[in-house]
Amino acid sequence: MSILKLKNRIELFDYLVRNTLTGTPIQFARKLGMSKSSLYLFIEELAAMNIPVVYNKERKNYEYSKKGKLVFGFQSLNHR
């Protein structure tokens, strides 16, 4: 997968989670253009990076267990 495609997928993932638009694992996987098993692997990788995404069985939706958002990009370090 290209870096640009991965960046777009991460940004879509974050948007859907923060706006409670994920739905069930099957629905979420379809929205991201992947299989359910690929979604689970993707979420495992995010969890390994300490991204607090969890599935809320009551709401049938993915959410972050802490307030925040994913950021993908370059951060400048100002040196004086």
C-alpha distances in whole Angstrom, upper triangle without the diagonal:
4,7,8,7,7,10,11,10,12,15,15,16,18,20,21,22,24,26,26,24,22,25,24,21,21,21,19,16,17,17,13,12,12,15,17,17,13,15,17,15,13,16,18,15,16,20,20,19,22,21,24,22,25,26,29,31,33,31,29,26,24,25,25,28,29,29,26,23,19,19,16,17,20,23,26,29,32,34,38
4,5,5,6,9,10,11,12,14,15,16,18,20,21,22,24,26,27,25,23,26,26,24,24,24,21,19,19,18,15,14,15,18,20,20,16,17,20,18,15,19,20,17,18,21,21,20,23,22,25,24,26,27,31,33,35,33,31,28,25,26,26,29,29,29,26,22,19,18,14,15,17,21,23,26,29,32,35
4,5,5,6,9,10,10,12,14,15,16,18,20,21,22,24,25,24,23,26,26,24,24,24,21,19,20,19,15,16,16,19,21,21,17,17,20,18,15,18,19,16,16,20,19,17,21,19,22,22,25,26,30,32,34,32,30,27,24,24,24,27,27,26,23,19,16,14,11,11,14,17,20,23,26,28,32
4,5,5,6,9,10,11,12,14,15,16,18,20,21,22,24,23,22,25,26,24,24,23,20,19,19,17,14,15,16,20,22,22,18,18,21,19,16,19,21,18,17,21,21,20,22,20,23,22,25,27,30,32,34,31,29,26,24,24,24,27,27,26,22,19,15,14,11,11,14,17,20,23,26,29,32
4,5,5,6,9,10,11,12,14,15,16,18,20,21,22,20,19,22,23,21,20,20,17,15,16,14,11,11,12,16,18,19,15,15,18,17,14,17,19,17,16,20,21,19,22,20,22,21,23,24,27,29,32,29,27,24,21,22,23,26,26,25,22,19,16,15,12,13,17,20,23,26,29,32,35
4,5,5,6,9,10,10,12,14,15,16,18,20,21,19,18,21,21,19,19,19,16,14,15,14,11,11,12,15,17,17,13,13,16,14,11,13,15,13,13,16,17,15,18,16,19,18,21,22,25,27,30,27,25,22,19,20,20,23,23,23,20,16,13,13,10,12,15,18,22,24,28,30,34
4,5,5,6,9,10,11,12,14,15,16,18,20,19,18,21,22,20,21,20,17,16,17,15,12,14,15,18,19,20,16,15,18,16,13,15,17,14,13,17,18,15,18,15,18,17,21,22,25,28,30,27,25,22,19,19,19,22,22,21,18,14,11,10,7,9,12,15,19,22,25,28,31
4,5,5,6,8,10,10,12,14,15,16,18,16,16,19,21,19,19,18,15,14,15,12,10,11,13,17,18,19,16,15,18,17,14,16,18,16,15,19,20,18,20,17,19,18,21,22,24,27,28,26,24,21,18,19,19,22,22,21,18,14,12,11,9,11,15,18,21,24,27,30,34
4,5,5,6,9,10,10,12,14,15,16,15,13,16,17,15,16,15,12,11,12,10,6,9,10,13,15,16,12,11,14,14,10,12,15,14,12,16,17,16,18,15,17,15,18,18,21,23,26,23,21,18,15,16,17,20,21,20,17,14,11,12,11,13,17,20,23,26,29,32,36
4,5,5,6,9,10,11,12,14,15,14,13,17,18,16,17,16,13,13,14,12,9,12,13,15,16,17,14,12,14,13,10,11,14,12,10,13,15,13,15,12,14,13,16,17,20,22,25,22,20,17,14,14,14,17,17,17,14,11,8,9,8,11,15,17,21,23,27,30,33
4,5,5,6,9,10,11,12,14,13,13,17,19,18,19,17,14,14,15,12,10,13,15,18,18,20,17,14,17,17,13,14,17,15,13,16,18,16,17,13,15,14,17,18,21,23,25,22,21,17,15,14,14,18,17,16,13,9,7,8,8,11,14,17,20,23,26,29,32
4,5,5,6,9,10,11,12,10,10,14,16,15,16,14,10,11,12,9,7,11,13,16,16,18,15,13,16,16,13,13,17,16,14,17,19,18,18,15,16,14,16,17,19,21,23,20,18,15,13,13,14,18,18,17,15,11,10,11,11,14,18,20,24,27,30,33,36
4,6,5,6,9,10,11,10,8,12,13,12,14,12,9,10,11,9,7,11,12,14,14,15,13,10,13,14,10,10,14,13,11,13,16,15,15,12,13,10,13,13,16,18,20,17,16,12,10,10,11,15,16,15,13,10,9,11,12,15,19,21,24,27,30,33,37
4,6,5,6,8,10,10,10,13,15,15,17,15,12,13,15,12,11,14,15,18,17,19,16,13,15,16,12,11,15,14,11,13,16,14,14,11,11,10,13,14,16,19,20,17,17,13,10,9,9,13,13,12,10,6,6,9,10,14,17,19,22,25,28,31,34
4,6,5,6,8,8,9,13,16,16,17,15,12,14,15,11,11,15,16,19,19,21,19,15,18,19,15,15,18,18,15,17,20,18,18,14,15,13,15,15,17,20,20,17,17,13,11,11,11,15,15,13,11,8,9,11,13,16,19,20,24,27,29,33,36
4,6,5,6,5,5,9,12,12,14,11,8,11,12,9,9,13,15,17,16,18,17,13,16,18,15,13,17,18,15,17,20,19,18,15,14,12,13,13,14,17,17,14,13,10,9,9,11,15,15,14,13,11,11,14,15,19,22,24,27,30,33,36,39
4,5,5,6,6,9,12,12,14,12,9,12,14,11,12,15,16,17,16,18,17,13,14,16,14,12,15,16,13,14,18,17,16,12,11,8,10,10,11,14,15,12,12,8,6,5,7,11,12,11,10,9,10,13,15,19,22,23,27,29,32,35,38
4,6,8,9,12,15,16,18,16,13,16,17,14,15,18,19,21,20,22,20,17,18,20,17,15,18,18,15,16,19,18,16,13,12,10,12,13,13,16,17,14,14,11,9,7,7,11,11,9,8,7,10,13,15,18,22,22,25,28,30,34,36
4,5,8,11,14,16,18,15,13,16,17,14,15,18,20,21,20,23,22,18,20,22,19,17,21,21,18,19,23,21,20,16,15,13,14,14,14,17,16,13,14,10,10,9,10,14,14,12,12,11,13,16,18,21,24,25,28,31,33,36,39
4,6,8,11,13,15,12,11,14,15,13,14,18,19,20,18,21,20,16,18,20,18,16,19,21,18,18,22,21,20,16,15,12,12,11,10,13,13,9,10,7,7,7,10,13,14,13,13,13,15,18,20,23,27,27,31,33,36,39,42
4,6,10,11,13,10,8,12,12,9,12,15,16,17,16,19,19,15,17,20,17,16,20,21,18,20,23,22,22,18,17,14,14,12,12,14,14,11,10,7,8,9,12,16,17,16,16,15,16,19,20,24,27,28,32,34,37,40,43
4,7,8,9,7,5,9,10,8,9,12,13,14,13,15,15,12,13,16,14,13,16,18,16,17,20,20,20,16,15,12,11,10,11,12,13,10,8,6,6,8,12,15,17,17,16,15,15,18,20,23,27,28,32,34,37,41,44
4,7,8,6,6,9,10,9,12,14,14,14,12,16,16,13,14,17,16,15,18,20,18,19,23,23,22,19,17,14,12,10,10,10,11,8,6,5,7,10,14,16,19,19,19,18,19,22,23,27,31,32,36,38,41,44,47
4,5,5,6,8,10,11,12,14,13,12,10,13,14,11,12,16,15,14,16,19,18,18,22,23,22,19,17,14,12,9,9,9,11,9,5,6,8,11,15,17,20,21,21,20,20,24,25,29,32,34,37,39,43,46,49
4,6,5,6,9,10,11,12,11,9,6,9,10,8,8,12,12,11,13,16,15,16,19,20,20,17,16,13,11,9,11,11,13,12,8,8,8,12,15,17,20,21,21,20,19,23,23,27,30,32,36,38,41,44,48
4,5,5,6,9,10,10,9,8,6,9,11,9,10,13,14,13,16,18,18,19,22,23,23,21,20,16,15,12,14,14,16,15,11,11,12,15,18,21,24,24,24,22,22,25,25,28,32,34,38,40,43,46,50
4,5,5,6,9,10,10,10,9,12,13,10,13,16,15,15,18,19,19,20,23,24,24,21,20,16,15,13,14,14,16,14,10,10,11,14,18,20,23,23,23,21,21,23,24,27,31,33,37,39,42,45,49
4,5,5,6,9,9,9,8,11,11,8,10,13,12,11,15,16,15,17,20,20,20,17,17,13,13,11,13,14,16,13,10,9,9,12,15,18,20,20,19,17,17,20,20,24,27,29,33,35,39,42,45
4,5,5,6,5,6,5,9,8,6,9,11,10,11,14,15,15,17,19,20,21,18,18,15,15,13,16,16,19,17,13,12,11,14,17,20,22,23,22,19,18,20,20,24,27,30,33,36,39,42,45
4,5,5,6,7,8,11,11,9,13,15,13,14,18,19,18,20,23,23,24,21,21,18,18,16,18,19,21,18,15,14,14,17,20,23,25,25,24,21,20,22,22,25,29,31,35,38,41,44,47
4,6,8,10,11,14,13,10,14,16,14,14,18,18,17,20,22,22,23,20,20,17,17,16,18,19,20,18,15,13,13,15,18,21,23,22,21,18,18,20,20,23,26,29,32,35,38,41,45
4,6,9,10,12,10,8,12,13,11,12,15,15,15,17,20,20,21,18,19,15,17,16,19,20,22,19,17,14,13,15,17,21,22,22,20,17,16,17,17,20,24,26,30,32,36,39,42
4,7,10,12,10,9,13,14,12,14,17,17,17,20,22,22,23,21,22,19,20,19,21,22,25,22,19,17,16,19,21,24,26,26,24,21,19,20,19,22,26,29,32,35,38,41,44
4,7,8,6,7,10,11,10,12,15,15,16,18,20,20,22,20,21,18,18,17,20,21,24,22,19,17,16,19,20,23,25,26,24,21,19,21,20,23,26,29,33,35,39,41,45
4,5,5,6,9,10,10,12,14,15,16,18,20,21,23,21,21,18,18,17,20,20,23,21,18,17,16,19,21,24,26,27,26,23,22,24,23,26,29,32,36,38,42,44,48
4,5,5,6,9,10,11,12,14,15,16,19,20,21,19,19,16,15,14,16,16,19,18,15,14,13,17,19,21,24,25,25,23,21,24,23,27,30,32,36,38,42,44,48
4,5,5,6,9,10,11,13,14,15,17,19,20,19,19,16,16,15,18,18,21,21,17,17,15,18,20,22,25,26,25,23,22,24,24,27,30,32,36,38,41,44,48
4,5,5,6,9,10,11,12,14,15,17,19,17,18,15,16,16,19,20,23,22,19,17,15,18,19,21,24,25,24,21,19,21,20,23,27,29,33,35,38,41,44
4,5,5,6,9,10,10,12,14,15,17,15,15,12,13,12,16,17,20,18,15,13,12,14,16,18,20,22,20,18,17,19,19,22,25,28,31,33,37,39,43
4,5,5,6,9,10,10,12,14,15,14,14,11,11,11,15,15,19,18,15,14,12,14,15,17,20,22,21,19,18,20,20,24,27,29,32,34,38,40,44
4,5,5,6,9,10,11,13,14,14,15,13,13,14,18,19,22,22,19,17,15,17,17,19,21,23,21,20,17,20,19,22,25,27,31,32,36,38,42
4,5,5,6,9,10,11,13,11,13,11,13,14,17,19,22,21,18,16,13,15,15,17,19,20,19,16,14,16,15,19,22,24,27,29,33,35,39
4,5,5,6,9,10,11,9,10,7,9,10,14,16,19,18,16,13,10,11,12,13,15,17,16,15,13,16,16,19,23,24,28,29,33,35,39
4,5,5,6,9,10,9,10,9,10,12,16,18,21,21,18,16,13,14,14,15,17,19,18,17,15,18,18,21,24,25,29,30,33,36,39
4,5,5,7,9,9,11,11,13,15,19,21,24,23,21,19,15,16,15,16,17,19,18,16,14,15,15,18,20,22,25,27,30,32,36
4,5,5,7,5,8,8,11,13,17,19,22,21,19,17,13,13,11,13,14,16,14,12,10,12,13,16,19,20,23,25,28,31,34
4,5,5,5,6,7,9,12,15,18,21,20,19,16,13,13,11,11,13,15,14,14,12,15,16,19,21,22,25,26,30,32,35
4,5,7,9,11,13,16,19,21,24,24,23,20,17,16,14,15,16,18,17,16,14,16,16,19,21,22,25,25,29,31,34
4,6,9,11,14,17,20,23,26,25,24,21,17,16,13,14,14,16,14,13,11,13,13,16,17,18,21,22,25,27,31
4,6,9,12,15,18,21,23,23,22,19,16,14,11,11,11,13,12,12,11,13,15,17,19,19,22,23,26,28,31
4,6,9,13,15,19,21,20,19,16,12,11,8,9,9,11,9,9,8,11,13,16,18,18,22,23,26,29,32
4,6,10,12,16,18,17,17,14,10,8,5,5,7,9,9,10,10,14,16,19,22,22,25,26,29,32,35
4,7,10,13,15,14,13,10,7,6,4,6,8,10,11,10,11,14,16,20,23,23,27,28,31,34,37
4,6,9,12,11,11,9,6,6,6,6,10,12,13,14,14,18,20,24,26,27,31,32,35,38,41
4,6,9,9,7,6,4,6,9,9,13,15,16,16,17,21,22,26,29,30,34,35,38,41,44
4,5,5,6,5,6,7,10,10,13,15,17,17,19,23,25,29,32,32,36,37,40,43,46
4,6,5,7,9,11,13,13,17,19,21,21,22,26,28,32,35,36,39,41,44,47,50
4,6,8,10,12,15,14,18,19,21,22,24,28,30,34,37,37,41,42,45,48,51
4,5,8,10,13,14,17,17,19,20,22,25,27,31,34,35,39,40,43,46,49
4,7,10,13,14,18,19,20,20,21,25,27,30,34,35,38,40,43,46,49
4,6,10,12,15,16,17,16,17,21,23,27,30,31,35,36,39,43,46
4,7,9,12,13,14,13,14,18,20,23,27,28,31,33,36,39,42
4,6,9,9,10,11,12,16,18,22,25,25,29,31,34,37,40
4,5,7,7,8,10,14,17,20,23,23,26,28,31,34,37
4,7,9,11,13,17,19,23,25,25,28,29,32,34,37
4,6,9,12,15,18,21,23,22,25,26,29,31,34
4,7,11,13,17,20,22,21,24,25,27,30,33
4,7,10,13,16,18,17,20,22,24,27,30
4,6,10,13,15,15,19,21,23,27,30
4,7,10,13,13,17,19,22,25,29
4,6,9,10,14,16,19,22,25
4,7,9,13,16,19,22,25
4,7,10,13,16,19,22
4,6,10,13,15,19
4,6,10,13,16
4,6,9,13
4,6,10
4,7
4
